[in-house]
Amino acid sequence: MTESNKLYKSLKEFFPFYLSEHSHPINRALHFVGTSLAIGFMLGFISSGSWISLVAALVSGYFFAWIGHFLIERNRPATFTYPFYSFISDWRMYGMMLFGRIKKQK
């Protein structure tokens, strides 16, 4: 069984795999931009109630992430197989990048 189709039983076990699927700095940067935009759009939704902001939050988050996976890393987003673990890991990686706590790779 390869790493990409291994069955992960915990977030602790999954997170190193998640980081390996996001090893290219451009992919990580795209995730950071997409998540930052999503946060901004969510704040816009909360303050205005505009459903367009909610849709924009979803689109911006996934758009930038998928560019990073399909064009930069050339891998399949883990969210297709592990949606919950990937969602939590996205936020964990975002926080680590925000506070400079993620190792530079490549």
N, C-alpha and C positions, 0 to 999 in steps of 0.2 A: 504494500500500500504506500503510495507516494504521500509526501507532506500535504499536497493540495487536496487529497481526498481522504485524509485521516479523519476519524471521528473524534472530535474534541469534546471532552466531558466537563471542562471548566474554563472559565475566562482566563484564569492563570495559565493554563496549558495552551490556550488559543493565542494569547497576546504575542508571544515571540513569533509565531507563524504570521500573524497579522503584520507585525513590523517588517518581517522578511518580504512580504508582498508589497510593502511600501518603502523599499530600500532606496530607490532613486530620489535624490533631493528635489528634482522637478516635480515628481509625483507628490511628494510630501507638501511642497509649496502649493501645488494646485489644490490639494485637499484643504490646506490652511485657508486659502483664498475662498474656496467654495463654502467652507464652514463659517468663515467670518461674514460673508455675504448673507448666508442663511440666518445667522444671528441678527443681522441688521434688518432683514425682511421680517423676521419674527417679531422684533421690536416694533416695526412698522405695523404689523398686523394687530399687535396688542394695543397700540396707541390709536389706531384708526379703525380697526375692525374690517379693513379691506381684505376681502378674500383673495384678491390678486396678489397681495403681499405674501399670503400663506402659500399660494402656488409658486410664487417666485422663490420662496425659501426652499421649497423642495427641489425645484428645478436647478437652482444655483448650486445647491449642495451636491447633487448627483452629477450635474453636467461637468463640473470641474474634476470631480473624482473619477468619472468614467473616462475623460480625456487622459488623465494620468495613467489609468490602468490600460486602456486599449492602445494608446499611442506611445506612451513612454515605457511603462513596465512590460507591456505586451502580455498581460495576464488577465485572468477573469476575476472581477471583484468578489471578494470573500462574502459580501453581503448576499449574494445569490444562494450560498450554501448555509451561511451562519448569520442570518439577519440580526438577531439580538446581540450576539457577541461582537459582530462588526460595528453595530451602532454604538455600543459602549466603548469599543476600542477606538473608534473614530474620535470620540470626545476625549478619551484618555491621551491619544496621540496629539490631539490639538492642544490640550493643556500642557503636555510635555514640551511641545514646540513653543508655545507661548512663553513659558518660563525657562527656555533654554536647557531643558533636561533630557534632550534626545540626542543620541550619538549621531555625528555626521557619518554618512556612509557614501561610498562610491566617489 
